[in-house]
Amino acid sequence: MGWAALGVPLHAGIMLNPNSERSFRISPEVAAKLRDAAQMHTSLMQSKQRAQQQVATETRQKPLLPPAVETAQVEIQQLITYGKIQEAEQRIIVLEASGTHEEYILCLRAIIAREHSDHQNAILLLRKALEKTRDIRLAANLWWVLGQISDEAGDPQEAVYAYFKAHASDPGELMYVMSLATILAKQHHLEEALALLREQMKVHALDPAPAALIAKLLVENDQHDIGLATLNELITKYPNIAGLHYNRAACLQMMGDIEKATLDYELALRLDPNMDGHSQYVHARKFSHEELSYDNMYIQMLERRSQTDMPVNTRIDADFALAKLYDLMGDFDRAFAHMHTGNDLKRSFFKQYSIDAAKGEITKILRLYDRHFIERFRTTAASELAPIFVLGMPRSGTTLTEQILVAHSRVNAGSEMVYLGELADEFIKTWTDYSVESGQQHAKLVRGLKHIVSCYTERTAKLQAPGKRFTDKMPENYLNIGLIYLLFPNASIIHCQRQPMDICLSCYEHLFSKGLPYSYDMRELGEYYMAYLGAMQHWRSILPENFILDVQYEQVVEDPKNQIRRILEYCRLDYEDACLDFHKVKRSVKTASSVQVRQPLYKTSVNRWHKYRKYLGLLIEILGPDPVPDNNQN
């Protein structure tokens, strides 16, 4: 019954909501694993009373961990939180010598491997632990950790499977189903995620967590008004939960209500003095001249939080906040000292990242999309869709450019969409070593290209409207320009440029919400910039001259009206004065520039790097005297 209840054809993998337009298919490989768990799925369909009774009984009968192991796990996790990985490893050795059951040791070793970003080894250790354990609640916890690590390792389908197993093993544990909902939403299956959470709201009627996650997922998926309304309701009911105020602040900041966002940030940080989030707060708030002094109590508190005896994440948060505040004070020596420390600490989280490997991936993409490939497949899968792609390096002016465009009456805002990048990554993994001369391979490749068009068209359907265009602002899409040319010949590509030292400094002084590991190391940042520059030169050498429009940030700031006319003309749009008043546009902005684009154009960000010149010698050496064309382009 369980397998049938899922609606899973044996030959086709898993499809959740098969009759829905947003059906979610999981590959046959993952489906094969889920067949083993099919009967377990029936427990998910039981009443909430039975689930609660089951968990209560198991809790009374047997704790999840032996007391000694539970104590050790808390100690080890605390050591990890404070960055004391070697001490944590020694604690595991002591625990192992005491004769503790092997599955617990394997689990703890997996946690350490995760801290070293050794996801492959962590997954192997967890699977060994799962083979040995006979405790279903411990197994549920192991599956949950496995889901987290699989997601971090870039295997979302395996993460879905692991979270499903965790939830099926222990239906009463809320964090398992919340993790499952989060990964489903991440894989563009928001309705399925929301349905799971709404069911949990009934089961856990007194816990605000499911509703809070619903609000968070709605905000992340551009349904800010509904998400904000949900948060308002929750805060009315639970006014003293810091996380709710912080999430509402982030939502309000995206929506452009910076004043109210600042008040919520302040309230959240007062309600929970141990909460991190100061780096976000100081970028949203305007500080008076009187507040920017060395004896300011807030700055002194941040200095205490940046000390080496504090948790690593707390130190990172404080260092980036202090870098911003000292920059505002004009103390660039102290600002850079905290900036450098914060970046070093943050970079330590990406132990497996290699700039050489990243450059190798870029080379692999450019090798596939060579002149011969472009000519061979130019008309095989072309779509009539005409998005406006805004791309370039992070912090190059992409958010500003999109804000100018969406001020136009005939442009819908797509914001940062991961769709094309995900589809392109999947395609490149399959076809890196293709043989263009093979007829069979050729046909499969064309089907792959058409699949990308079909998926992208479906996922952007809400943005498509008669007589209108829509933006797709994702800086990293510079890697996919060749693919865009093949699939969307009617598209417009706006390549945002900025003085390279200003780009790199701006990346280095920002604590990004996710990814971009190269931005936390000066050498890697310079090398990545040069690799990006090489990619752009490649596209220019094989694509028509007028397919890409280069837009220089400094020129937009200096001569906005003419530059905006130039951008709109390239996008086949009539000029509208509203585009000059882009900062008045009411829309949500999720990027690090969410505050800046609410202001009129200003010139203070031009050549900011000179303030830190004495610290940027390595970047100057890597980038060279003039790594981009002269900024007098018309």
C-alpha positions as CSV (number, residue, x, y, z in Angstrom):
1,M,0.0,0.0,0.0
2,G,2.8,2.4,0.9
3,W,4.3,2.4,-2.6
4,A,1.0,2.8,-4.3
5,A,0.2,5.7,-1.9
6,L,3.2,7.5,-3.2
7,G,2.0,7.2,-6.7
8,V,5.3,5.7,-7.9
9,P,5.5,3.8,-11.2
10,L,8.2,1.1,-10.8
11,H,9.9,2.1,-14.0
12,A,9.8,5.9,-13.6
13,G,11.2,6.9,-10.3
14,I,9.2,8.8,-7.8
15,M,6.7,11.5,-8.7
16,L,5.2,13.5,-5.9
17,N,1.8,15.0,-6.8
18,P,1.8,13.3,-10.2
19,N,-1.3,15.1,-11.3
20,S,0.0,18.5,-10.4
21,E,1.6,20.9,-12.9
22,R,4.4,21.1,-10.4
23,S,5.0,17.4,-10.1
24,F,8.3,16.4,-8.6
25,R,10.2,13.4,-10.0
26,I,13.0,11.7,-8.3
27,S,15.4,9.6,-10.4
28,P,15.0,5.8,-10.7
29,E,18.2,5.3,-8.7
30,V,16.9,7.1,-5.7
31,A,13.4,5.6,-6.2
32,A,15.0,2.1,-5.9
33,K,16.2,3.0,-2.5
34,L,12.9,4.4,-1.5
35,R,11.1,1.2,-2.4
36,D,12.8,-0.3,0.7
37,A,11.1,2.4,2.8
38,A,7.7,2.2,1.1
39,Q,6.0,0.3,4.0
40,M,7.5,2.7,6.4
41,H,5.7,5.5,4.6
42,T,2.4,4.2,5.8
43,S,3.3,5.5,9.3
44,L,3.3,9.0,7.9
45,M,-0.4,8.6,7.0
46,Q,-1.5,7.7,10.5
47,S,-3.3,10.1,12.7
48,K,-1.3,12.7,14.7
49,Q,-2.4,11.0,18.0
50,R,-0.8,7.7,17.0
51,A,2.4,9.4,16.0
52,Q,2.6,11.3,19.2
53,Q,1.8,8.2,21.3
54,Q,4.5,6.3,19.4
55,V,7.2,8.9,20.1
56,A,6.1,9.3,23.8
57,T,6.3,5.5,24.3
58,E,9.8,5.2,22.6
59,T,11.1,8.2,24.6
60,R,10.0,6.5,27.9
61,Q,11.4,3.1,26.8
62,K,14.8,4.1,25.6
63,P,16.8,7.3,25.3
64,L,18.2,8.2,21.9
65,L,21.8,8.1,23.2
66,P,23.5,6.6,26.3
67,P,24.2,9.3,28.8
68,A,28.0,9.2,28.4
69,V,27.7,9.5,24.6
70,E,25.1,12.3,24.9
71,T,27.4,14.2,27.2
72,A,30.4,13.6,24.9
73,Q,28.4,14.7,21.9
74,V,27.4,18.0,23.6
75,E,31.1,18.6,24.5
76,I,32.3,17.7,21.0
77,Q,29.8,20.0,19.4
78,Q,30.8,22.8,21.7
79,L,34.4,22.3,20.8
80,I,33.5,22.4,17.1
81,T,31.5,25.6,17.6
82,Y,34.5,27.3,19.1
83,G,36.7,26.0,16.3
84,K,38.6,23.5,18.4
85,I,38.5,20.6,16.0
86,Q,41.7,18.9,17.2
87,E,40.4,18.9,20.8
88,A,37.1,17.4,19.5
89,E,39.0,14.6,17.8
90,Q,40.9,13.8,20.9
91,R,37.6,13.7,22.9
92,I,36.4,11.0,20.4
93,I,39.5,9.0,20.9
94,V,39.0,9.0,24.7
95,L,35.3,8.0,24.2
96,E,36.3,5.2,21.8
97,A,38.8,3.8,24.3
98,S,36.0,3.5,26.9
99,G,34.3,0.8,24.8
100,T,31.3,2.9,23.5
101,H,29.2,1.2,20.8
102,E,30.8,1.6,17.4
103,E,27.7,3.3,15.8
104,Y,28.1,6.3,18.1
105,I,31.8,6.6,17.4
106,L,31.1,6.5,13.7
107,C,28.5,9.2,14.0
108,L,30.9,11.5,15.9
109,R,33.7,10.8,13.4
110,A,31.2,11.7,10.6
111,I,30.6,15.0,12.3
112,I,34.3,15.8,12.4
113,A,34.7,14.8,8.8
114,R,31.9,17.2,7.9
115,E,33.8,20.0,9.7
116,H,36.8,19.2,7.5
117,S,34.4,19.4,4.5
118,D,35.2,15.8,3.8
119,H,31.6,15.0,2.8
120,Q,32.4,11.7,1.1
121,N,34.1,10.2,4.2
122,A,31.3,11.6,6.4
123,I,28.7,9.9,4.3
124,L,30.6,6.6,4.4
125,L,30.9,6.7,8.2
126,L,27.2,7.4,8.6
127,R,26.2,4.6,6.3
128,K,28.4,2.2,8.4
129,A,26.7,3.5,11.5
130,L,23.3,2.9,9.9
131,E,24.2,-0.7,9.2
132,K,25.1,-1.3,12.8
133,T,22.4,0.4,14.7
134,R,19.2,-1.3,15.8
135,D,17.7,1.8,17.5
136,I,15.1,3.3,15.1
137,R,15.4,6.7,16.7
138,L,19.2,6.7,16.5
139,A,18.7,5.6,12.9
140,A,16.4,8.5,12.3
141,N,19.0,10.9,13.6
142,L,21.7,9.4,11.5
143,W,19.5,9.7,8.4
144,W,18.9,13.4,9.3
145,V,22.6,14.2,9.5
146,L,23.1,12.2,6.3
147,G,20.5,14.4,4.6
148,Q,22.3,17.6,5.7
149,I,25.7,16.4,4.5
150,S,24.3,15.1,1.2
151,D,22.8,18.6,0.6
152,E,26.1,20.3,1.4
153,A,27.8,17.9,-1.0
154,G,25.6,18.9,-3.8
155,D,23.4,15.8,-3.9
156,P,19.8,17.1,-3.3
157,Q,18.1,13.9,-4.4
158,E,20.1,11.9,-1.9
159,A,19.2,14.5,0.7
160,V,15.5,14.2,-0.1
161,Y,15.8,10.4,0.4
162,A,17.7,10.7,3.7
163,Y,15.3,13.3,5.2
164,F,12.3,11.1,4.1
165,K,13.9,8.1,5.9
166,A,14.5,10.2,9.0
167,H,10.9,11.5,9.0
168,A,9.5,8.1,8.3
169,S,11.6,6.5,11.1
170,D,10.5,9.1,13.7
171,P,7.3,10.9,12.5
172,G,7.0,12.9,15.8
173,E,10.4,14.6,15.5
174,L,9.6,18.0,14.0
175,M,13.2,18.9,12.8
176,Y,13.2,16.0,10.4
177,V,10.1,17.0,8.5
178,M,11.2,20.6,8.6
179,S,14.4,19.6,6.9
180,L,12.5,17.6,4.3
181,A,10.3,20.6,3.6
182,T,13.3,22.9,3.2
183,I,15.0,20.6,0.7
184,L,11.8,20.2,-1.3
185,A,11.4,24.0,-1.5
186,K,15.0,24.3,-2.5
187,Q,14.3,21.9,-5.4
188,H,11.5,24.2,-6.6
189,H,8.7,22.2,-5.1
190,L,7.3,24.8,-2.7
191,E,3.7,23.6,-2.6
192,E,4.8,20.1,-1.5
193,A,6.9,21.7,1.2
194,L,4.1,23.9,2.4
195,A,1.7,21.0,2.5
196,L,4.1,19.1,4.8
197,L,4.5,22.0,7.1
198,R,0.8,22.8,7.3
199,E,0.2,19.2,8.5
200,Q,2.9,19.7,11.1
201,M,1.1,22.8,12.3
202,K,-1.8,20.6,13.3
203,V,0.4,18.0,15.0
204,H,2.5,20.5,16.8
205,A,-0.2,23.1,17.5
206,L,1.7,24.9,20.3
207,D,5.1,25.1,18.4
208,P,5.6,28.2,16.1
209,A,8.4,26.5,14.2
210,P,6.4,25.1,11.3
211,A,4.6,28.4,10.6
212,A,7.9,30.2,11.0
213,L,9.5,28.0,8.3
214,I,6.5,28.5,6.1
215,A,7.0,32.3,6.3
216,K,10.8,31.8,5.6
217,L,10.2,29.7,2.5
218,L,7.5,32.1,1.2
219,V,9.9,35.0,1.5
220,E,12.8,33.0,-0.1
221,N,10.4,32.2,-3.0
222,D,9.4,35.8,-3.6
223,Q,6.0,35.6,-1.9
224,H,7.1,38.4,0.5
225,D,3.6,39.8,1.2
226,I,2.2,36.4,2.4
227,G,5.4,35.6,4.2
228,L,5.3,39.0,6.0
229,A,1.7,38.5,7.0
230,T,2.5,35.1,8.4
231,L,5.4,36.6,10.5
232,N,3.2,39.4,11.7
233,E,0.6,36.8,13.0
234,L,3.3,34.8,14.7
235,I,4.9,37.8,16.4
236,T,1.5,38.9,17.7
237,K,1.2,35.4,19.2
238,Y,4.9,35.0,20.3
239,P,6.3,38.5,20.7
240,N,9.4,37.5,22.6
241,I,11.0,35.1,20.1
242,A,14.1,36.8,18.7
243,G,14.3,34.6,15.5
244,L,10.8,35.8,14.4
245,H,11.8,39.4,14.7
246,Y,15.1,38.8,12.9
247,N,13.3,37.0,10.0
248,R,10.8,39.8,9.7
249,A,13.6,42.3,9.6
250,A,15.2,40.4,6.8
251,C,11.9,40.3,4.9
252,L,11.3,44.0,5.4
253,Q,14.8,44.8,4.2
254,M,14.2,42.9,1.0
255,M,10.9,44.7,0.5
256,G,12.7,48.1,1.0
257,D,11.3,49.1,4.4
258,I,14.7,49.7,5.9
259,E,13.5,51.8,8.8
260,K,11.1,49.1,10.1
261,A,13.7,46.4,9.3
262,T,16.3,48.2,11.5
263,L,13.9,48.3,14.4
264,D,13.2,44.6,14.1
265,Y,16.9,43.8,13.9
266,E,17.5,45.8,17.1
267,L,14.6,44.1,18.9
268,A,15.8,40.6,17.9
269,L,19.4,41.3,19.1
270,R,18.1,42.7,22.4
271,L,15.8,39.7,23.0
272,D,18.7,37.3,22.4
273,P,22.1,38.9,23.1
274,N,23.8,35.7,22.0
275,M,22.3,35.9,18.5
276,D,24.5,36.5,15.5
277,G,23.3,38.9,12.9
278,H,25.1,42.2,13.6
279,S,26.8,42.2,10.2
280,Q,23.4,42.4,8.6
281,Y,22.1,45.0,11.0
282,V,25.0,47.4,10.5
283,H,24.6,47.4,6.8
284,A,20.9,48.2,7.1
285,R,21.1,50.9,9.8
286,K,22.2,54.5,9.4
287,F,24.6,55.6,12.2
288,S,24.9,59.2,13.3
289,H,28.3,60.9,13.6
290,E,28.0,60.8,17.4
291,E,27.4,57.0,17.4
292,L,30.6,56.3,15.4
293,S,33.1,56.7,18.2
294,Y,35.6,54.2,19.8
295,D,33.9,54.4,23.2
296,N,30.5,53.6,21.8
297,M,29.0,50.7,23.9
298,Y,27.8,48.9,20.8
299,I,31.3,48.9,19.1
300,Q,32.9,47.8,22.4
301,M,30.4,44.9,22.6
302,L,31.2,43.8,19.1
303,E,34.9,44.0,19.9
304,R,34.2,41.5,22.8
305,R,32.3,39.2,20.5
306,S,35.3,39.2,18.0
307,Q,37.7,37.7,20.6
308,T,39.2,34.3,20.1
309,D,37.3,32.8,23.1
310,M,34.0,33.3,21.3
311,P,32.3,30.8,18.9
312,V,33.7,31.0,15.4
313,N,30.4,32.1,13.8
314,T,30.0,34.9,16.4
315,R,33.6,36.1,15.7
316,I,32.9,36.1,11.9
317,D,29.7,38.1,12.4
318,A,31.4,40.6,14.7
319,D,34.4,41.0,12.5
320,F,32.4,41.9,9.4
321,A,30.2,44.3,11.4
322,L,33.2,46.0,12.9
323,A,34.9,46.3,9.5
324,K,31.8,48.2,8.3
325,L,31.7,50.5,11.3
326,Y,35.4,51.3,11.3
327,D,35.1,52.0,7.6
328,L,32.3,54.5,8.3
329,M,34.6,56.1,10.9
330,G,37.4,56.4,8.4
331,D,39.7,54.1,10.4
332,F,40.6,51.9,7.4
333,D,43.5,50.2,9.3
334,R,41.1,48.7,11.9
335,A,38.5,48.1,9.3
336,F,40.8,46.0,7.2
337,A,42.2,44.1,10.2
338,H,38.7,42.9,11.1
339,M,37.8,42.4,7.5
340,H,40.9,40.2,7.0
341,T,40.3,38.2,10.2
342,G,36.6,37.6,9.3
343,N,37.5,36.4,5.9
344,D,40.1,34.0,7.1
345,L,37.7,32.5,9.6
346,K,34.9,32.2,7.0
347,R,37.3,30.7,4.4
348,S,38.1,28.0,6.9
349,F,34.6,26.6,6.5
350,F,35.3,25.7,2.9
351,K,38.2,23.3,3.4
352,Q,37.5,21.2,0.3
353,Y,37.2,24.2,-2.0
354,S,40.0,24.6,-4.5
355,I,40.5,27.6,-6.8
356,D,42.4,25.4,-9.2
357,A,39.4,23.0,-9.4
358,A,37.0,26.0,-9.8
359,K,39.1,27.3,-12.7
360,G,39.2,23.8,-14.2
361,E,35.4,23.7,-14.2
362,I,35.3,27.0,-16.0
363,T,37.8,25.7,-18.6
364,K,35.6,22.6,-19.0
365,I,32.6,24.7,-19.8
366,L,34.5,26.9,-22.3
367,R,36.0,23.7,-24.0
368,L,32.5,22.3,-24.6
369,Y,31.0,25.5,-25.9
370,D,33.6,26.2,-28.6
371,R,33.0,27.7,-32.0
372,H,32.3,24.3,-33.6
373,F,29.7,23.3,-30.9
374,I,27.9,26.7,-31.3
375,E,27.7,26.4,-35.1
376,R,26.6,22.7,-34.9
377,F,23.7,23.2,-32.5
378,R,22.7,26.9,-33.1
379,T,19.2,26.2,-34.4
380,T,18.5,22.8,-32.9
381,A,16.6,23.9,-29.7
382,A,16.1,27.6,-30.1
383,S,13.2,29.1,-28.1
384,E,11.2,32.3,-28.8
385,L,11.5,33.3,-25.2
386,A,13.4,36.6,-24.7
387,P,14.6,37.0,-21.1
388,I,17.0,39.9,-20.2
389,F,20.0,38.2,-18.5
390,V,22.0,40.5,-16.2
391,L,25.3,39.0,-15.3
392,G,28.9,39.6,-14.4
393,M,31.0,39.3,-11.2
394,P,29.3,39.7,-7.9
395,R,29.3,43.4,-6.7
396,S,29.7,44.6,-10.3
397,G,26.4,46.5,-10.4
398,T,24.0,43.7,-11.4
399,T,21.4,44.6,-8.8
400,L,21.5,48.3,-9.8
401,T,21.1,47.4,-13.5
402,E,18.1,45.1,-12.8
403,Q,16.5,47.7,-10.7
404,I,16.8,50.2,-13.5
405,L,15.2,47.7,-15.9
406,V,12.3,46.7,-13.7
407,A,11.4,50.4,-13.3
408,H,10.2,50.1,-16.9
409,S,6.5,49.4,-17.5
410,R,7.3,46.5,-19.8
411,V,9.7,44.6,-17.6
412,N,8.9,42.0,-14.9
413,A,11.5,41.3,-12.2
414,G,12.9,37.8,-12.1
415,S,15.6,38.7,-9.6
416,E,18.2,36.0,-8.8
417,M,17.0,32.8,-10.4
418,V,19.1,29.6,-10.1
419,Y,17.1,27.7,-12.8
420,L,19.4,28.2,-15.7
421,G,22.5,27.6,-13.7
422,E,21.2,24.3,-12.2
423,L,20.1,23.0,-15.6
424,A,23.4,24.1,-17.2
425,D,25.4,22.3,-14.5
426,E,23.4,19.1,-15.1
427,F,24.0,19.4,-18.8
428,I,27.7,20.0,-18.6
429,K,28.2,16.9,-16.3
430,T,26.6,14.8,-19.0
431,W,28.1,16.2,-22.1
432,T,31.6,17.3,-21.2
433,D,33.2,14.5,-23.2
434,Y,30.6,14.2,-26.0
435,S,31.5,13.2,-29.5
436,V,29.8,15.7,-31.9
437,E,30.4,13.4,-34.8
438,S,28.3,10.6,-33.3
439,G,24.8,10.7,-34.7
440,Q,23.3,8.9,-31.6
441,Q,25.1,11.3,-29.3
442,H,24.0,14.2,-31.4
443,A,20.4,13.3,-31.0
444,K,20.7,12.8,-27.2
445,L,22.4,16.1,-26.9
446,V,19.7,18.0,-28.8
447,R,17.1,16.4,-26.5
448,G,19.2,17.6,-23.5
449,L,19.1,21.2,-24.9
450,K,15.4,21.0,-25.5
451,H,14.9,19.7,-21.9
452,I,16.7,22.8,-20.6
453,V,14.4,25.1,-22.7
454,S,11.3,23.2,-21.5
455,C,12.2,23.4,-17.8
456,Y,13.3,27.0,-17.9
457,T,10.2,28.0,-19.7
458,E,8.0,26.2,-17.2
459,R,9.8,27.6,-14.2
460,T,9.6,31.2,-15.4
461,A,6.0,31.0,-16.6
462,K,4.8,33.4,-13.9
463,L,7.1,36.1,-15.3
464,Q,6.0,35.8,-18.9
465,A,3.3,38.2,-20.0
466,P,2.2,39.5,-23.5
467,G,4.1,42.6,-24.5
468,K,6.5,42.3,-21.5
469,R,10.0,41.0,-20.9
470,F,11.5,39.7,-17.7
471,T,14.9,39.8,-16.1
472,D,17.1,36.9,-14.9
473,K,19.8,38.5,-12.7
474,M,22.3,35.9,-11.7
475,P,26.0,37.0,-11.9
476,E,27.3,33.5,-12.4
477,N,25.3,33.1,-15.6
478,Y,28.4,34.6,-17.4
479,L,29.4,30.9,-17.5
480,N,26.3,30.1,-19.5
481,I,26.4,32.8,-22.2
482,G,27.1,30.2,-24.9
483,L,24.1,28.1,-23.8
484,I,21.9,31.2,-23.7
485,Y,23.0,32.0,-27.3
486,L,22.0,28.5,-28.4
487,L,18.6,28.3,-26.6
488,F,17.4,31.9,-26.4
489,P,18.6,33.8,-29.5
490,N,16.1,36.6,-28.8
491,A,17.5,37.2,-25.3
492,S,19.4,40.3,-24.2
493,I,22.6,39.8,-22.2
494,I,23.8,42.8,-20.1
495,H,27.3,42.2,-18.9
496,C,28.0,44.5,-15.9
497,Q,31.5,45.7,-15.5
498,R,33.2,47.8,-12.8
499,Q,36.7,48.8,-11.8
500,P,38.2,45.3,-10.9
501,M,39.8,46.4,-7.7
502,D,36.5,47.9,-6.5
503,I,34.7,44.6,-7.4
504,C,37.2,42.5,-5.5
505,L,37.3,44.8,-2.4
506,S,33.5,44.9,-2.3
507,C,33.4,41.1,-2.4
508,Y,36.0,40.8,0.3
509,E,34.2,43.1,2.7
510,H,30.8,41.3,2.4
511,L,29.7,38.3,4.3
512,F,27.6,36.6,1.7
513,S,24.5,34.5,2.7
514,K,25.7,31.5,0.8
515,G,28.5,30.2,-1.5
516,L,31.3,32.3,-3.1
517,P,34.2,30.7,-1.1
518,Y,36.7,32.4,-3.4
519,S,35.6,35.8,-2.1
520,Y,37.1,35.1,1.4
521,D,40.7,34.8,0.2
522,M,42.5,37.6,-1.6
523,R,44.6,35.4,-3.8
524,E,41.7,33.2,-4.8
525,L,39.5,36.2,-5.4
526,G,42.1,37.7,-7.8
527,E,42.5,34.4,-9.6
528,Y,38.8,33.9,-9.9
529,Y,38.4,37.3,-11.4
530,M,41.0,36.6,-14.0
531,A,39.3,33.3,-14.9
532,Y,36.0,35.2,-15.3
533,L,37.7,37.7,-17.5
534,G,39.0,34.9,-19.7
535,A,35.5,33.4,-20.0
536,M,34.1,36.7,-21.2
537,Q,36.9,37.0,-23.8
538,H,36.1,33.5,-25.0
539,W,32.4,34.4,-25.6
540,R,33.3,37.6,-27.4
541,S,35.6,35.6,-29.7
542,I,32.9,33.1,-30.8
543,L,29.6,35.0,-30.6
544,P,28.2,37.9,-32.7
545,E,29.6,41.2,-31.6
546,N,26.2,42.8,-30.7
547,F,24.9,39.8,-28.7
548,I,26.4,41.0,-25.4
549,L,26.1,44.6,-24.1
550,D,28.9,45.7,-21.7
551,V,27.6,48.2,-19.1
552,Q,30.3,50.0,-17.0
553,Y,29.1,50.9,-13.5
554,E,31.2,54.1,-13.4
555,Q,29.6,55.4,-16.6
556,V,26.1,54.7,-15.3
557,V,26.9,56.7,-12.2
558,E,28.5,59.5,-14.2
559,D,25.9,59.8,-17.0
560,P,22.8,57.9,-16.0
561,K,20.3,59.2,-18.5
562,N,22.4,58.3,-21.6
563,Q,23.5,55.0,-20.2
564,I,20.0,54.1,-19.3
565,R,18.9,55.0,-22.9
566,R,21.6,52.8,-24.2
567,I,20.5,49.8,-22.0
568,L,16.9,50.2,-23.0
569,E,17.6,50.5,-26.7
570,Y,19.6,47.4,-26.6
571,C,16.7,45.6,-24.8
572,R,14.3,46.8,-27.5
573,L,12.5,49.0,-25.0
574,D,11.4,52.6,-25.3
575,Y,12.9,55.1,-22.9
576,E,10.9,55.9,-19.8
577,D,11.9,58.5,-17.2
578,A,10.8,56.1,-14.4
579,C,14.0,54.2,-15.0
580,L,15.9,57.2,-13.7
581,D,14.0,56.9,-10.4
582,F,14.8,53.2,-10.0
583,H,15.2,53.7,-6.2
584,K,11.4,54.3,-5.9
585,V,10.5,50.9,-7.4
586,K,8.5,48.8,-4.9
587,R,9.9,45.3,-5.2
588,S,11.8,42.8,-3.1
589,V,15.6,42.6,-3.5
590,K,17.4,39.7,-1.9
591,T,21.0,40.6,-2.7
592,A,23.7,42.3,-0.6
593,S,22.7,45.5,-2.5
594,S,19.2,45.6,-1.1
595,V,19.9,48.8,0.9
596,Q,21.9,50.6,-1.8
597,V,19.3,50.3,-4.6
598,R,16.7,52.1,-2.4
599,Q,18.9,55.3,-2.8
600,P,19.5,57.6,-5.8
601,L,22.8,57.1,-7.7
602,Y,25.9,58.1,-5.7
603,K,29.6,58.2,-6.6
604,T,31.2,57.3,-3.2
605,S,31.6,53.6,-4.3
606,V,33.8,54.6,-7.3
607,N,37.5,53.9,-6.6
608,R,36.9,53.0,-3.0
609,W,39.8,50.5,-3.2
610,H,42.3,53.4,-2.9
611,K,41.4,53.7,0.8
612,Y,42.8,50.2,1.3
613,R,45.5,50.3,-1.3
614,K,48.4,49.4,1.0
615,Y,46.6,46.1,1.9
616,L,45.7,45.1,-1.6
617,G,49.2,44.5,-3.1
618,L,48.5,40.8,-3.8
619,L,45.3,41.7,-5.8
620,I,47.2,44.4,-7.7
621,E,49.9,41.9,-8.6
622,I,47.3,39.3,-9.8
623,L,45.0,41.7,-11.7
624,G,47.7,43.8,-13.3
625,P,47.6,47.5,-14.2
626,D,44.5,47.3,-16.4
627,P,42.7,44.0,-16.6
628,V,39.6,45.5,-18.2
629,P,39.2,47.9,-21.2
630,D,39.4,51.6,-20.5
631,N,36.3,53.0,-18.9
632,N,35.6,55.5,-21.7
633,Q,33.3,53.2,-23.7
634,N,30.2,54.8,-25.1
